[in-house]
Amino acid sequence: MHYTVKCQLSRWTLQTWPKEDPEKLTESPYRCRSWRHTGECAEWRARNDYARIVAGMATRDYWCHVVLTYHNWQGRDVQVLWRQSLGNWARLRKRIGRIYGEYKYIQTWEVTRKGCPHCHMAVSCQRMHELCERIPQGLDKPARDAIGQHNFVTVMGEHAQACGFGERGYIEAIWGQEGFVRYLEKLKRELTMAASKSQLPLEAPRHFRRIRASVRLIPPPHKDERITGHLVDEAGEIVTKRKAVTS
């Protein structure tokens, strides 16, 4: 991406100043803060996204951890999968609403180590939560995965496949404050690991939003409305109009 290259090479400069005192101008190297820019920027974005997700999840009860996959993807064009993914989810989202009624969701899109798209979701829906078999703590991973797969088949599997996703999946109901804390710890590890390793969906189409959620569920990225500024390119030309600055 053009903006990640400019960030990597420190070609652009961010000029900021308090709206009430334009004379106090400060300059700093432009940082894109994009999840596509592996390293410092992606890690910053992961921390920011984590804080927003925690805030959103705190407003609802009955959360489930859901994983959607494209299990039989080998031999298929991964770019096609990325383009289809949002349509697949749009159809499944409507089905879930028809079957289970009102619900909220937060998605994080990643890639497997082999490069296949997959989606982690937190879904807040009491009926889905009630249908899930509880996964006891202390089980080994194969046993946990087996129950999670059973829950997926029971709650969503048929509909997920009808909408284009794979037959393999995972659903775990989050129980109580302790379970909520465990889920958040896992989410934080996944976000930070993806930011520093190979799970970022860098092959996703341009403008693909890695984090998606129900309308107004998670807060927008924080902006200090007291500060304004603009970007200046290597030729000294203004790249953007004045705007509030993301902190």
C-alpha positions as CSV (number, residue, x, y, z in Angstrom):
1,M,0.0,0.0,0.0
2,H,1.2,3.5,-0.9
3,Y,0.7,4.9,2.7
4,T,2.6,2.0,4.3
5,V,5.6,2.6,2.1
6,K,5.6,6.3,3.0
7,C,5.5,5.3,6.7
8,Q,8.2,2.7,6.3
9,L,10.6,5.2,4.6
10,S,9.5,8.1,6.9
11,R,8.8,10.2,3.8
12,W,5.9,12.1,5.2
13,T,5.6,14.4,8.1
14,L,2.7,14.9,10.5
15,Q,2.1,18.5,11.5
16,T,-0.3,19.1,14.5
17,W,-1.4,21.9,16.7
18,P,-4.1,22.7,19.3
19,K,-7.2,24.1,17.6
20,E,-7.2,27.0,20.1
21,D,-3.5,27.8,19.6
22,P,-2.3,27.3,15.9
23,E,1.1,28.8,16.8
24,K,2.1,25.7,18.8
25,L,2.9,23.5,15.8
26,T,4.6,20.2,16.3
27,E,6.1,17.9,13.7
28,S,6.6,14.2,13.8
29,P,7.3,11.4,11.3
30,Y,4.0,10.1,9.8
31,R,3.0,6.7,11.1
32,C,0.2,4.9,9.2
33,R,-1.0,2.8,12.1
34,S,-2.3,0.3,9.6
35,W,-2.8,-3.4,10.3
36,R,-1.3,-4.0,6.9
37,H,2.1,-2.6,8.0
38,T,3.6,-5.4,10.0
39,G,5.6,-4.5,13.0
40,E,5.1,-1.4,15.1
41,C,2.1,0.0,13.2
42,A,0.2,-3.3,13.2
43,E,1.0,-3.9,16.8
44,W,-0.3,-0.4,17.7
45,R,-3.5,-1.2,15.7
46,A,-3.9,-4.5,17.5
47,R,-3.7,-2.8,20.9
48,N,-6.2,-0.2,19.8
49,D,-8.6,-2.7,18.3
50,Y,-8.4,-4.9,21.4
51,A,-9.4,-1.9,23.7
52,R,-12.4,-1.2,21.4
53,I,-13.5,-4.8,21.4
54,V,-13.3,-5.1,25.2
55,A,-15.4,-1.9,25.5
56,G,-18.0,-3.3,23.1
57,M,-18.2,-6.7,24.7
58,A,-18.7,-5.2,28.1
59,T,-22.1,-3.9,27.0
60,R,-23.6,-7.3,26.3
61,D,-24.1,-10.8,27.9
62,Y,-24.1,-14.4,26.5
63,W,-21.1,-14.3,24.3
64,C,-19.9,-17.2,22.2
65,H,-16.6,-17.6,20.5
66,V,-17.2,-18.7,16.9
67,V,-14.7,-19.7,14.2
68,L,-15.7,-19.9,10.5
69,T,-13.3,-21.6,8.0
70,Y,-12.9,-22.5,4.4
71,H,-11.9,-26.1,5.2
72,N,-11.7,-27.5,1.6
73,W,-9.9,-24.6,0.1
74,Q,-6.8,-26.1,-1.5
75,G,-6.8,-25.7,-5.2
76,R,-9.1,-22.7,-5.0
77,D,-8.0,-19.1,-5.8
78,V,-7.4,-17.5,-2.4
79,Q,-8.2,-14.0,-3.9
80,V,-11.6,-15.4,-5.0
81,L,-12.2,-16.6,-1.4
82,W,-11.4,-13.1,-0.1
83,R,-13.8,-11.5,-2.5
84,Q,-16.5,-14.0,-1.7
85,S,-16.0,-13.9,2.1
86,L,-18.1,-10.8,2.7
87,G,-20.9,-12.1,0.6
88,N,-20.7,-15.4,2.4
89,W,-21.0,-13.6,5.7
90,A,-23.8,-11.3,4.6
91,R,-25.9,-14.3,3.8
92,L,-25.0,-16.1,7.0
93,R,-25.6,-13.0,9.0
94,K,-29.2,-12.8,7.7
95,R,-29.8,-16.5,8.4
96,I,-28.6,-16.2,12.0
97,G,-31.0,-13.4,12.5
98,R,-34.0,-15.3,11.0
99,I,-33.2,-18.3,13.2
100,Y,-32.1,-16.9,16.5
101,G,-33.5,-13.4,16.5
102,E,-31.6,-10.3,17.6
103,Y,-27.8,-10.7,18.1
104,K,-24.6,-8.8,18.0
105,Y,-21.2,-9.8,16.6
106,I,-17.6,-8.7,16.4
107,Q,-15.3,-10.3,13.8
108,T,-11.6,-10.6,13.3
109,W,-10.4,-11.9,9.9
110,E,-7.1,-13.7,9.7
111,V,-5.2,-16.2,7.6
112,T,-4.0,-19.7,8.6
113,R,-0.4,-20.5,8.4
114,K,-1.0,-21.9,4.9
115,G,-2.7,-18.6,3.8
116,C,-6.4,-19.5,3.9
117,P,-8.9,-16.9,5.2
118,H,-10.8,-17.6,8.4
119,C,-12.9,-15.6,10.7
120,H,-13.0,-15.4,14.5
121,M,-16.2,-14.0,15.9
122,A,-17.6,-13.1,19.3
123,V,-21.4,-13.5,19.0
124,S,-23.8,-12.3,21.7
125,C,-27.0,-14.3,21.4
126,Q,-28.7,-16.0,24.4
127,R,-30.3,-18.8,22.4
128,M,-27.1,-19.8,20.7
129,H,-25.4,-19.7,24.1
130,E,-28.0,-22.0,25.6
131,L,-27.6,-24.6,22.7
132,C,-23.8,-24.9,23.3
133,E,-22.4,-27.9,25.2
134,R,-20.1,-26.5,27.9
135,I,-16.4,-27.1,27.3
136,P,-14.8,-27.9,30.7
137,Q,-11.4,-26.3,31.6
138,G,-8.5,-28.7,31.7
139,L,-9.4,-30.7,28.6
140,D,-6.6,-31.2,26.0
141,K,-6.9,-29.4,22.7
142,P,-8.3,-32.4,20.7
143,A,-11.1,-32.8,23.2
144,R,-11.9,-29.1,23.3
145,D,-11.9,-29.0,19.5
146,A,-14.2,-32.0,19.3
147,I,-16.8,-30.3,21.6
148,G,-16.4,-27.0,19.7
149,Q,-17.0,-28.7,16.4
150,H,-20.1,-30.4,17.8
151,N,-21.4,-27.0,18.9
152,F,-20.7,-25.6,15.5
153,V,-22.6,-28.4,13.8
154,T,-25.5,-28.0,16.2
155,V,-25.8,-24.3,16.2
156,M,-24.6,-23.1,12.8
157,G,-22.9,-25.7,10.7
158,E,-25.6,-26.4,8.1
159,H,-26.2,-22.7,7.6
160,A,-22.6,-21.8,7.4
161,Q,-22.0,-24.4,4.6
162,A,-25.1,-23.3,2.7
163,C,-23.7,-19.8,2.7
164,G,-20.2,-20.9,1.4
165,F,-18.1,-21.6,4.5
166,G,-16.5,-24.9,5.3
167,E,-17.8,-27.8,7.2
168,R,-15.2,-27.4,10.0
169,G,-15.7,-24.7,12.6
170,Y,-15.8,-24.1,16.3
171,I,-18.2,-22.6,18.8
172,E,-17.6,-22.2,22.5
173,A,-20.0,-20.5,25.0
174,I,-18.2,-18.1,27.3
175,W,-19.3,-18.7,30.9
176,G,-19.1,-16.1,33.7
177,Q,-16.5,-13.5,34.5
178,E,-13.7,-16.0,34.6
179,G,-14.6,-17.3,31.1
180,F,-14.9,-13.8,29.8
181,V,-11.4,-12.9,31.1
182,R,-9.9,-16.1,29.6
183,Y,-11.5,-15.2,26.2
184,L,-10.1,-11.7,26.3
185,E,-6.7,-13.0,27.1
186,K,-6.9,-15.4,24.2
187,L,-8.1,-12.5,21.9
188,K,-5.3,-10.3,23.0
189,R,-2.7,-13.0,22.2
190,E,-4.3,-13.7,18.7
191,L,-4.4,-10.0,17.8
192,T,-0.8,-9.3,18.9
193,M,0.5,-12.6,17.3
194,A,-1.2,-11.8,14.1
195,A,0.3,-8.3,14.1
196,S,3.9,-9.6,14.4
197,K,3.7,-12.9,12.5
198,S,2.0,-14.4,9.4
199,Q,-1.7,-14.3,10.3
200,L,-2.3,-10.8,9.0
201,P,-4.6,-11.1,5.9
202,L,-2.2,-9.1,3.7
203,E,-3.6,-10.7,0.6
204,A,-7.1,-9.4,1.3
205,P,-8.5,-6.9,-1.2
206,R,-7.7,-3.2,-0.9
207,H,-9.9,-1.4,1.7
208,F,-10.8,-4.8,3.4
209,R,-11.7,-4.2,7.0
210,R,-10.1,-6.8,9.2
211,I,-12.3,-5.8,12.2
212,R,-16.0,-5.8,11.6
213,A,-18.9,-5.5,14.1
214,S,-22.6,-4.8,14.5
215,V,-23.4,-1.1,14.0
216,R,-22.4,1.0,17.0
217,L,-21.3,-2.0,19.1
218,I,-17.7,-1.0,19.4
219,P,-16.5,2.6,19.8
220,P,-14.6,4.2,16.9
221,P,-10.8,4.8,17.2
222,H,-10.1,7.5,19.7
223,K,-9.4,11.0,18.3
224,D,-8.3,14.0,20.3
225,E,-10.7,16.6,19.1
226,R,-8.6,19.3,20.6
227,I,-5.8,18.7,18.2
228,T,-5.9,19.2,14.4
229,G,-3.2,18.9,11.7
230,H,-2.3,17.7,8.3
231,L,0.3,15.5,6.4
232,V,3.1,17.0,4.4
233,D,4.9,15.0,1.7
234,E,8.6,14.9,0.9
235,A,8.1,17.9,-1.5
236,G,6.5,20.0,1.3
237,E,3.0,19.8,-0.2
238,I,0.0,19.1,2.0
239,V,-1.3,15.6,1.5
240,T,-4.5,15.9,3.6
241,K,-6.9,18.5,4.8
242,R,-7.0,19.5,8.5
243,K,-8.5,16.9,10.7
244,A,-8.6,15.6,14.2
245,V,-5.6,13.4,15.0
246,T,-5.9,9.7,16.1
247,S,-4.0,9.2,19.3
